[in-house]
Amino acid sequence: MDWHDLDPASQAWVTYIEAEIARVLPAGFRWQRTVLDVKRQPAQRLGDCGWLIVPPRGRSAGEQNFLLKTSPDGRLFVLTYGNTDAGPQIRFWKQAAVLEMSMLRYCPLGEMVLTVVKTKEPDVHGLT
């Protein structure tokens, strides 16, 4: 599926994202679509849903995952990593890789996902 033929408002865009995640994840990783705003179930817009990418169980406590989400217009991909809920600032800023849709011609979404999950630590939640 070629990304530039897709409308970010369509279900085909979600299919593209999920195909890219599935294509590149290393063995032992799993993923699932999630609703980011529980008040909007089911997800009504692209920006209402995200994709949890769960690594094989690590040594640290808490729930570990990377979170891929898009802007509501589908023009930005944001993949969080290395964040924790230990400490007061977790809700205000996050570490993330960001890819603009226009850059997909140079760097497929799957390449960003693979690079982050292989080189960065996952987010860790449930510590406090």
N, C-alpha and C positions, 0 to 999 in steps of 0.2 A: 504494500500500500504506500503510495507516494504522498507525503505530507502536504505538498503545495496544491494538491487537487482537493483538499478537504476544507470544509467550512467549520471554524471552531465552535459554532453553535450546534453542530450536528452530532448525532450518535457516532458517526464514523470517526470523529476526532477522538472520542473516548476509546474506540476500538484501536485506533493508531497508537495511542498512549499505552494501552494495555499490551498490545503486540510488541512494542518496543521494550517494555519492562520484561516481559516473558522471554524475549529473544536474548537478553544479555545477562540475566541474573546467574551468578555462579551457583554450583550445586549446594544444596542445603538452605538457600535463601527461599523465602516464600513472599507472596504479596497478596493484598486484598484491597478492594475499593472500599472507601469509608466516607460517611457523611460528616463534613466538618462542622456544620451548624445543626445541632440536634433539633432546633425549632423548624428546620426546613426539610424534614424527612417526608417523602424521599427527596433527594437532591433535585432542585428545580433548574439550576444553572450549572455550567461547567465549574465555576468558582466555588460551588457548594460542596463539591466532592474532592477527595484526595486519594492517594494510594499509599498505604502503609507497606513498606518494604522491610521485612523482618529477617535479620541475619540468623545464622545458627546460634544457639544459646551461648552467650559469652560468660565470662567469669564474674562480671559485676552484678550487683543486685538491681532490682527494678526491671521494668519492661523496656526493651531495646528495639528501636526501629528508626528508619529513615522515613521522612514524609515528603512525598512529591505532591505538589498542588499547582494549580494554574491560576492566573488572574481570571476574573469573570469573563473577559473577552477572549481568553485563550492565547493571548499574545506573549505571555511570560510563563516560564516553567520555573518553579522554585523547589529545590530539593534540600531539606534541612538535614543537618548532621551535627554531632558533637554538642548538642544542647542538653541541659538537665533542668529538672524542676527543683534542684537543691539551690536555695538562695533566692533573694528577692527580685532579681531582674528578669527572670525567665519569661515573663509575659510581655516584656517591653522590646527586647531585641533578640535576634536569633542569628546563628551562623547558618549560611546557606549558599548553595551554588545556584546561580540564576542564569537562565538561557532564554534569549529572545527568540520568538518564533521565526523571525527573519534570518536568524543564524543557523536554522536547521539545515540549510543547504551546505553548510561547512562542517557542522557537528550534529549528527543525528541525536535525537533525544536519548536513545539507548546508550550512546557513547558517554554522555554526561552521567547517566545513572551508573554505568559500569565503573567509571573512573571514581566516582564518589564512594560507592560501596566497597571498592577495593582499597582505597587510600585513606578514608576518613573513618572516625569512630561514629557509631550510631547515636541518636538522641537516647537519653535514658530518663524514664518517667517513673513515678511511684516511689521516689526516695524520701519525700517529706509527707 
